[in-house]
Amino acid sequence: MKIVISPAKSLDFETQLPTNKHTQGVFLEEAAKINTVLKKKTPKKLSELMNISANLGELNWQRNQNWQLPFTLENARQAIYAFKGDVYIGLDAYSLSHLKLDELQNKLRILSGQYGLLKPLDLIQPYRLEMGTKLTIGVKKDLYQFWDKKITNQLNQELVENELFINLASNEYFKVIKPTLLKAKIITPVFKDYKNGKLKIISFFAKKARGLMVRYIIDNSIENIEDLKGFDYEGYAFDSNLSSENELVFTR
């Protein structure tokens, strides 16, 4: 089984790491090309490009200037411990055992505007670059064009025959994958909550539920769709009436 999730805007480079185990990303050469473009942008230009405040523009300008290879544990951090958004709160990687961390490393992939595709233990340096950013790199007008088939091809290299592919990424990030070229059946879990008597996708809860689903898969070493339907963390339950072959709906 392979799982993809989105990164997070909020980062944590302070909390003590539970392990020194780390790996290097497969697309560091591409990441360096992107950084070369970003380094030339002023704080004001970054603010305009990413629609962020002047303070965040200044912060990310500094991050871009400091970015350099090679990555080590002294100047970088494993991706799974660097991101700290809602998905990562649900996943709670800090409480995983070392044995389960190996399983997470094998199954989970993080999509990234800067780094393309990350394994949990791949080192990253602080950045902000959402996949939907209209950043021109050479003749490529945006990041979707820049990454093109690279991420899909890499996933295909890692996938084995009949392996399940679980999409827990946002639409913005999943768009960088070419489903028709992917050598796997794609299953997309959807999480809905009752609000005012109606079922709705509530962003905060849905993001956290994606992380909870990753944790459920790792905790229980899930390998097939039937076992995936057993997801019941924090009150969610599979709804067969709302689900289809490729979309599994969980409600609470």
Summary of the structure (lengths in Angstrom):
residues: 252
radius of gyration: 18.2
end to end distance: 25.6
largest distance: 53.1
contacts: 763
relative contact order: 0.17
helix: 40%
strand: 19%
